[in-house]
Amino acid sequence: QMTELLAKCRLDRFQVVNQIELPAANWKLAFEGYCESYHFISLHAKSFGTFVIPNVLKFDRLGLHNRFLTPVLGIDKCDPSSIDDLKRYVQLAFTCFPTTFFAFASDTAFSSEREPGVEPVERIFINQVLPGDSPETSITISRTVVSTDFIGTPIEEETRHWSMMTHKTVREEDYPVVQSTQDTLLSGAQDYLTVGRNEIAIHHLHQTLRETLGDESLGERPNHSPAIA
């Protein structure tokens, strides 16, 4: 099912704007941040959090993988019969097991108005989190791509700005918090991490990992969500 969905995206149309490598903490901790958007309004208050509706997320389980949708501000003006409007007002993302992430949007998701007659430029933020040299480290291959030839065009400057902002947000906002979380866990102050009930994709990731490795499923703690040791 995921193969069919990605095939419909026609990824061969896209051109790479930038590709970088980002060092991070443990690969599971790093990847969990791509599995939900609830943290946008607090952690990304001046970046990604400025254009999404906070604390709203539609989640679908696709076998080993996940699909989730985050509504963009202005969705109340959306024509649900218009594919262009849906691309503008809904950010679609996939997590492909075990550690690849695709976030789809368009250039109009960042603006309050769209120029009449101008087709939105599709954008994808792609991240693949790979294990590092130790359990405490990982490397993320991070790419920003767009659906048109942007070099030498009027959209080049804005496209490169979007790419720079996207990579910078992960490097300077997400991954320092991931490192801090890992440092806290390694301090021995507590021996488990509780994942919230609204973080469905993270639950799915850990349950799928355990099932793939032949381990028992995580049980729920009384009156709590599953605890990840």
Salt bridges, closest charged atoms under 4 A:
GLU32 OE2 - HIS206 NE2 2.51
GLU36 OE2 - HIS39 ND1 3.01
ASP60 OD1 - LYS58 NZ 2.58
ASP60 OD2 - ARG67 NE 3.39
ASP85 OD1 - ARG114 NH2 3.61
GLU122 OE2 - ARG13 NH1 3.15
GLU122 OE2 - LYS87 NZ 3.50
GLU156 OE2 - ARG160 NE 3.04
GLU158 OE1 - ARG123 NH2 2.38
GLU173 OE1 - HIS44 ND1 2.53
ASP174 OD1 - HIS39 NE2 3.34
ASP174 OD1 - HIS44 NE2 3.10
GLU220 OE1 - ARG197 NH2 3.42
